Amino acid sequence: MSPESIQPIWAEVQSSLEAFQSSGTESARIDALEKASKLTRALEKPRDAILKLAYTPNALMAVKVAHDMQVFPVLATATSPVSVGELAALKPADPLLVERMMRLCVAFGFADEPSPCEYLPTAVTKEMVNRTSIGVVESLFLEFLPAVQKTPEYLASTGYQNPEDPLFAPLQYTNDMTEDGFAWLCQHPDALARFNNFMEGQRADRPHWADWFPVADRVLAQADPDPERALIVDIGAGRGHDLLGFQSRFPDSPGKLILEDLPLVIDEVQGARDLDAAGIVPVKYNFFTERQPVKGSRVYYFKNVMHDWSDDKARIILNHVIEAMEPGYSKLIMEEYIVPDRNATAIHGMTDLAVMVFCSGLERTTQQWTRLLNSVGLRVNKFWTREGDGLGVIEAELAEEVARL
């Protein structure tokens, strides 16, 4: 790209940086980041861009090795440069090997190098001592990366069909197994711990949906005041964190809060004091094999459930919900990624392929969400999005033709 053609991109970067400095909002920060990344790509030679991408797994490997050698806890608290010899002594390790790993760590912002072979912490260094961020690196490197590497071979074996079967995703192909990914994790406690840390880290700083979705107007305004009627049924709710968050924000809301999950999960949470104190009712339920037992709830809520399943599987889940919905009253609310229909960011694409590799899942665009919901007789009221990572709320209800039946 010529210097002249870069000038308009540079102007966009400057404008977006000024907007971020002025507003300080998350959306302005992300816009500035995207514009800066666009400038970086414009400055790279095509072959350099290809080479950089192809070598990127080596960077993840270097970070994993540095973590294994306990580099980050030492650097995170350092107030003066730490020599390569000091870092090597932690294991002990060969100083030359440590130096080579640290080159990539420095290049990717995981450490600073104020002088040759001496290191100081960065913000990323300090983040790498947190259990959840360690889980991201370890789970992706140990569990996901081998399956990612085998995915081209897997896709060739299927004639390049989009993965639909959760029992035959690239994860199953790689590990020569027939159980689903979640069952496989349960059989490997170390992998499960890494995955749970990963998921906890992914969701830790996200605001509760009730903090930004207009609950008062869209849920409570027309809710039945009958205390025996369900207000929210949280399907696949786990330990009920989202219901607890809702109850703490709307303690005087009418109706019951219902927690539904598999029997094994409900057995674990049954009698939990926090759930009992909040009046949350646990119910055993399999959303694939059972009809929805709670009829006419104001809201049927899913969080990060549908992205684990293909459209065919999602329709089974949704049809069970539709049977229980009351026309003109019940709503479906799903908290999921809402991928832009064009120019999706890298994190959207990488997350989408990660769920494809793990469970034949799918992160959906607005058009794909609309088609899926329309196909089962639901109508999207609105896609609600917020600043940040692309997570949003899909609000839907029974379409008129279904409501009349």
C-alpha positions in Angstrom: 0.0 0.0 0.0 1.3 3.4 -0.9 1.9 6.2 1.7 -0.8 8.2 0.0 -3.4 5.5 0.4 -2.6 5.2 4.1 -3.4 8.8 4.8 -7.3 8.3 4.9 -6.8 5.4 7.3 -4.5 7.5 9.5 -7.2 10.2 9.6 -9.8 7.6 10.7 -7.4 6.5 13.5 -6.9 10.0 14.7 -10.6 10.7 14.7 -11.4 7.5 16.6 -8.7 8.2 19.2 -10.1 11.7 19.7 -13.6 10.3 20.2 -12.2 7.8 22.8 -10.3 10.5 24.6 -13.4 12.7 24.7 -16.0 10.0 25.7 -14.0 7.3 27.3 -16.7 4.8 26.4 -16.1 1.1 25.7 -17.6 1.4 22.2 -15.2 4.3 21.4 -12.3 2.3 22.7 -13.2 -0.7 20.6 -13.7 1.5 17.5 -10.3 3.1 18.1 -8.7 -0.3 18.4 -10.3 -1.6 15.2 -9.1 1.5 13.3 -5.6 1.1 14.7 -5.6 -2.6 13.7 -6.7 -1.6 10.2 -3.8 0.8 10.0 -1.4 -2.0 11.1 -2.7 -4.3 8.4 -2.3 -1.6 5.8 1.3 -1.1 6.8 2.1 -4.8 6.7 3.4 -6.3 3.5 1.0 -9.2 2.4 3.7 -11.8 2.8 4.6 -10.5 6.3 1.0 -10.6 7.4 0.7 -14.3 6.2 4.0 -15.2 8.0 3.0 -13.5 11.2 -0.4 -15.3 11.3 1.2 -18.7 10.5 3.8 -18.2 13.3 1.3 -17.1 15.9 0.9 -20.5 17.6 4.5 -20.2 18.6 3.6 -17.1 20.7 1.0 -19.0 22.6 3.5 -21.8 23.2 6.0 -19.3 24.5 3.5 -17.8 26.9 2.5 -21.3 28.1 6.2 -22.2 28.7 6.7 -18.9 30.6 3.7 -19.7 32.8 5.0 -23.2 33.4 8.4 -21.8 34.5 6.6 -19.4 36.9 7.9 -16.3 35.1 4.7 -14.2 35.5 4.3 -14.3 39.3 7.9 -13.2 39.7 7.7 -10.4 37.1 4.2 -9.2 38.2 5.6 -7.9 41.5 8.9 -6.7 40.2 9.8 -3.0 40.8 13.2 -3.3 39.1 14.3 -5.2 36.1 14.6 -9.0 36.5 17.4 -10.7 34.7 17.1 -13.7 32.5 19.4 -15.5 34.9 17.0 -14.9 37.8 14.1 -16.1 35.7 16.0 -19.2 34.7 16.9 -20.0 38.3 13.2 -20.5 39.1 13.1 -24.0 37.7 16.1 -24.0 37.1 16.2 -23.7 33.3 18.7 -23.0 30.7 19.1 -19.2 30.5 19.3 -19.3 26.7 15.9 -21.1 26.5 14.3 -18.6 28.8 15.7 -15.7 26.7 14.2 -17.2 23.6 10.8 -17.7 25.2 10.9 -14.2 26.6 11.5 -12.6 23.1 8.0 -13.6 22.0 6.5 -12.7 25.4 8.0 -9.2 25.0 6.9 -9.0 21.4 3.3 -9.8 22.3 3.2 -7.5 25.3 3.5 -10.1 28.0 6.6 -8.4 29.4 8.8 -5.3 28.8 12.6 -5.5 28.1 14.2 -2.2 29.2 17.7 -3.6 28.5 18.9 -6.8 26.9 17.7 -9.9 28.8 16.2 -7.8 31.6 12.4 -7.7 32.1 9.7 -5.6 33.7 6.0 -6.3 34.1 3.3 -4.9 31.8 -0.4 -4.9 32.4 -0.6 -8.2 30.6 2.0 -9.7 32.9 0.0 -8.8 35.9 -3.1 -10.3 34.3 -1.3 -13.6 33.8 -1.2 -14.3 37.5 -5.0 -14.5 37.7 -6.5 -17.9 37.7 -9.1 -17.1 35.0 -6.6 -15.7 32.5 -4.2 -18.7 33.1 -7.3 -20.8 32.3 -7.7 -19.1 29.0 -4.1 -19.9 27.9 -4.0 -23.4 29.3 -7.5 -24.5 28.0 -7.0 -23.1 24.6 -3.4 -24.5 24.3 -4.0 -28.0 25.8 -7.6 -28.8 24.9 -8.5 -26.7 21.9 -5.3 -26.2 19.9 -4.9 -30.0 19.1 -8.4 -30.1 17.8 -7.9 -26.9 15.8 -4.9 -28.4 14.2 -6.9 -31.5 13.1 -9.9 -29.4 11.9 -8.8 -29.1 8.2 -8.4 -32.9 8.1 -11.8 -33.4 9.8 -13.5 -31.1 7.3 -11.9 -32.8 4.4 -13.2 -36.1 5.7 -16.8 -34.7 5.8 -16.7 -33.2 2.4 -16.5 -29.7 3.9 -20.0 -29.9 5.5 -20.8 -27.5 8.3 -20.5 -29.5 11.6 -23.9 -30.2 13.0 -23.5 -33.2 15.2 -22.3 -32.5 18.8 -21.1 -36.1 19.0 -18.9 -35.6 15.9 -17.2 -32.3 16.1 -13.4 -31.8 15.5 -12.9 -32.5 19.2 -14.3 -36.0 18.8 -12.4 -36.6 15.6 -9.1 -35.5 17.3 -9.6 -37.6 20.4 -11.3 -40.6 18.8 -14.3 -40.5 21.1 -18.1 -40.6 20.8 -19.3 -38.6 23.9 -20.1 -35.0 23.7 -17.5 -32.4 24.7 -19.0 -31.6 28.1 -19.2 -35.3 29.1 -15.5 -35.6 27.9 -14.5 -32.7 30.1 -16.2 -34.3 33.1 -14.1 -37.4 32.6 -10.9 -35.3 32.7 -10.9 -33.2 35.9 -7.8 -31.2 35.0 -9.2 -30.2 31.6 -12.6 -29.4 33.2 -10.9 -27.1 35.8 -9.0 -25.3 33.0 -12.2 -24.9 31.0 -14.2 -23.7 34.0 -11.5 -21.1 34.7 -11.6 -20.1 31.1 -15.3 -19.6 31.1 -15.3 -17.8 34.4 -12.8 -15.4 33.0 -14.7 -14.8 29.8 -17.8 -13.9 31.8 -16.4 -12.3 34.9 -16.4 -8.6 34.0 -19.6 -8.6 31.9 -22.5 -6.7 33.4 -25.6 -8.6 34.4 -28.2 -8.4 31.7 -30.7 -6.6 34.0 -28.2 -3.8 34.4 -28.6 -2.6 30.8 -31.7 -4.4 29.4 -34.9 -2.4 30.2 -36.4 -4.9 32.5 -39.0 -2.6 34.0 -40.5 -1.8 30.6 -40.0 -5.1 28.8 -40.6 -7.6 31.6 -42.2 -6.2 34.7 -44.6 -3.6 33.3 -47.1 -6.3 32.2 -46.1 -9.1 34.5 -48.9 -11.0 36.3 -48.9 -10.0 40.0 -49.9 -13.5 41.0 -47.1 -14.7 43.3 -47.7 -18.3 42.3 -47.0 -17.6 38.6 -43.6 -17.9 37.1 -41.8 -14.6 36.2 -38.6 -16.1 34.9 -37.6 -19.6 34.0 -33.8 -19.8 33.6 -33.2 -22.8 31.4 -29.7 -24.4 31.8 -29.1 -22.1 34.7 -26.3 -24.0 36.5 -26.0 -22.7 40.0 -28.4 -19.8 39.4 -26.0 -16.9 39.3 -28.1 -14.9 36.9 -31.4 -15.5 38.8 -29.6 -14.4 42.0 -28.4 -11.3 40.3 -31.9 -10.6 39.0 -33.5 -11.1 42.4 -31.0 -8.8 44.1 -31.8 -6.0 41.6 -35.6 -6.5 41.6 -36.4 -8.0 45.1 -40.0 -6.9 44.9 -40.8 -8.3 41.4 -43.9 -10.5 41.3 -43.9 -14.2 40.6 -41.5 -17.1 40.9 -38.0 -17.4 39.7 -37.4 -21.0 38.4 -34.0 -22.6 37.9 -34.0 -25.5 35.4 -31.1 -27.8 34.7 -30.2 -31.4 34.4 -30.9 -33.6 37.5 -27.2 -33.9 38.4 -26.9 -30.1 38.6 -30.2 -29.7 40.5 -29.1 -32.4 43.0 -26.0 -30.3 43.7 -27.9 -27.0 44.2 -31.0 -28.4 46.0 -31.2 -26.7 49.4 -28.5 -24.1 48.7 -29.0 -21.3 51.2 -28.5 -18.5 48.7 -31.2 -19.9 46.4 -33.6 -20.6 49.2 -33.1 -17.1 50.7 -33.9 -15.6 47.2 -37.0 -17.8 46.8 -35.5 -19.5 43.7 -37.2 -22.8 42.8 -34.9 -25.6 41.4 -36.5 -27.9 38.8 -35.0 -30.9 37.1 -35.3 -30.6 33.3 -33.7 -31.9 30.1 -34.4 -29.4 27.3 -33.9 -32.0 24.6 -36.0 -34.9 25.9 -38.7 -33.3 28.0 -41.6 -30.9 27.5 -41.2 -27.6 29.3 -42.9 -28.2 32.7 -43.5 -24.6 33.6 -46.3 -23.1 31.6 -47.1 -19.5 30.9 -44.0 -17.8 32.4 -43.5 -14.2 31.6 -39.9 -14.9 30.5 -38.1 -18.0 29.3 -34.4 -17.2 29.6 -31.3 -18.8 28.1 -27.7 -17.6 28.6 -25.0 -18.9 26.3 -26.9 -22.0 25.6 -27.9 -21.8 21.9 -24.4 -21.2 20.6 -23.5 -24.7 21.7 -26.0 -26.2 19.3 -26.7 -26.4 15.6 -30.0 -25.0 14.2 -31.6 -28.5 14.2 -30.7 -29.0 17.9 -31.7 -25.5 18.8 -35.1 -26.0 17.2 -35.8 -29.0 19.5 -35.0 -26.8 22.5 -37.1 -23.9 21.2 -40.1 -26.0 20.3 -40.3 -27.2 23.9 -40.4 -23.6 25.0 -43.0 -22.6 22.5 -45.4 -25.2 23.7 -45.3 -23.6 27.2 -45.5 -19.9 26.1 -48.7 -18.0 26.5 -49.5 -16.0 23.4 -49.3 -12.2 23.9 -47.7 -12.6 27.3 -44.6 -14.8 27.4 -41.3 -13.7 26.0 -38.1 -15.5 25.1 -35.0 -13.7 26.2 -31.6 -15.1 25.1 -28.2 -13.6 26.1 -25.8 -14.5 23.4 -23.2 -13.1 20.9 -25.0 -11.2 18.2 -22.5 -11.2 15.3 -22.7 -8.3 12.8 -24.0 -9.4 9.4 -20.9 -7.8 7.8 -17.4 -6.9 9.0 -17.4 -9.0 12.1 -14.4 -8.6 14.4 -11.7 -11.2 14.9 -13.1 -12.1 18.3 -16.4 -12.9 16.8 -14.9 -15.2 14.2 -12.5 -16.9 16.6 -15.2 -17.5 19.2 -17.5 -18.9 16.4 -14.9 -21.4 15.3 -14.0 -22.4 18.9 -17.6 -23.5 19.5 -17.6 -25.3 16.2 -14.4 -27.2 17.1 -15.7 -28.1 20.6 -19.3 -29.0 20.1 -20.4 -28.2 16.5 -21.8 -25.0 17.9 -22.4 -21.7 16.1 -22.2 -18.0 16.9 -25.1 -16.4 14.9 -25.5 -13.2 13.0 -28.7 -11.1 13.3 -29.9 -12.7 10.1 -29.1 -16.2 11.3 -30.9 -15.5 14.6 -33.9 -14.2 12.8 -34.1 -17.2 10.4 -33.8 -19.6 13.3 -36.5 -18.0 15.4 -38.8 -17.5 12.5 -38.5 -21.2 11.5 -40.1 -22.2 14.8 -42.8 -19.6 14.9 -41.1 -16.9 16.9 -40.7 -13.2 16.0 -37.8 -11.1 17.1 -39.0 -8.0 18.9 -35.5 -6.5 19.1 -31.8 -7.2 19.2 -30.5 -5.4 22.2 -26.7 -4.7 22.1 -24.4 -3.0 24.5 -20.9 -1.7 24.5 -18.1 -4.2 24.6 -17.6 -7.7 23.3 -20.6 -8.2 21.1 -22.8 -10.0 23.6 -26.4 -8.9 23.5 -30.0 -9.9 24.2 -32.4 -11.3 21.7 -36.0 -10.6 22.7 -38.7 -12.6 20.9 -42.3 -13.7 21.3 -44.7 -16.0 19.5 -45.5 -14.8 16.0 -49.1 -13.8 15.4 -49.9 -16.9 13.3 -48.7 -19.1 16.2 -50.4 -17.0 18.8 -53.8 -17.5 17.1 -53.6 -21.3 17.2 
